[in-house]
C-alpha cells in the first residue's frame, strides 16, 4: 500500500517533483514558453518551433504536440523529439500548455463533469493565430500527445474534425465516451501503448495513479476502427519482437487506424527521450513513434471535397 501511494504521488507531481529536487529555478527555465494567446477570457501559453528550413513561400504542415498530465510543453518537446523531424522536413511544431497545477487537459467530456470545450476552443484559436502568422497548409494540420495529451488529441478528432487531418497518441487516456464523439468526418489515427503501462493500463481499469475506469486499449482501438468504417484488418509481421502492430484499412475517406503494442513498454514515448524508469516504466527504442506518426500523417492529409 505504501509503495502504491508513493508511486501515485510521484506521478501526479511528475516532472515538477524531479525539477524541484534540482531547484525551483530550473523548473521555471524548463517550463519556458514563447507564445501567448487570449482565449475564453484567459491567457493561454504555448511553445512554438519554427525550423530553419521553413520557407514562408511554401505552405507548411503544422504538428500540434500535447503534453501529458503533470507535464509541460518543453518537456513534451524533449520527450517526443518532434523538432528534429521539423528540421528535416520543414514543418512547424507547436506545444500548447494545459491549465491548473499540475498542468492538464480537460479531455474527459461531460462524463466527469468537466467541460473539454475550453481546451478545444484554445487549440482552435491557436491554429487561427498561427495561420495568420505563418503559411500553414490547412490540409496538413495534425495533433498528437502523450497520456492525457493523447486523450486530448482524440477529443480534437471529435470536436475539430474539420481542421485536424489526423491524430497520433502514445499511452493515451481515452476517457471521452463514444456518445460524446460525433465528428463531421472520421479522423485517421495512429497509436502506441505499452503492455507494462502502470499509469494507463493496457487492459483497462483503474491504476495505482488514478482511480479511473480506463478502457481496454486494444478493444477501444477496434471500436475506433469500426467507427471509422474500416473493413480490412491486417496483423503486421513484426520486424522487432518487442512490437506488435495491427492496421485497419479500407476505411471511410481514407480514415485508417493503426495500433502498435509495445511489449513490456511503460508509460513512455517509444523511441523518444527516456523517462525515469522507476516512475513510468521502460522506454522502448524498438520503434520511433514520432517517425511513424510523421509518415502516417503525410499519408493522411485532409480529404479533398
Secondary structure, 3 states (H helix, E strand, C coil): CHHHHHHHHHHHHHHHHHHHHHCHHHHHHHCCCCEEEEECCEEEEEEEEECCCCCCCCCEEEEEEECCCCCCHHHHHHHHCHHHHHHHHCCEEEEECCECCCCECCCCHHHHCCCCHHHHHHHHHHHHHHHHHCCEEEEEEEEEEECHHHHHHHHHHHHCCCCCCEEEEECCCCCCCHHHCCCCCCCEEEEEEECCCCCCCCCCECCCCCCCCECCHHHHHHHHHHHCCCCEEEECCCCCCCEEEEEEECCHHHCCEEEEEECCCCCCCCCCCCCCHHHHCCCCCCCCHHHHHHHHHHCCCCCCC
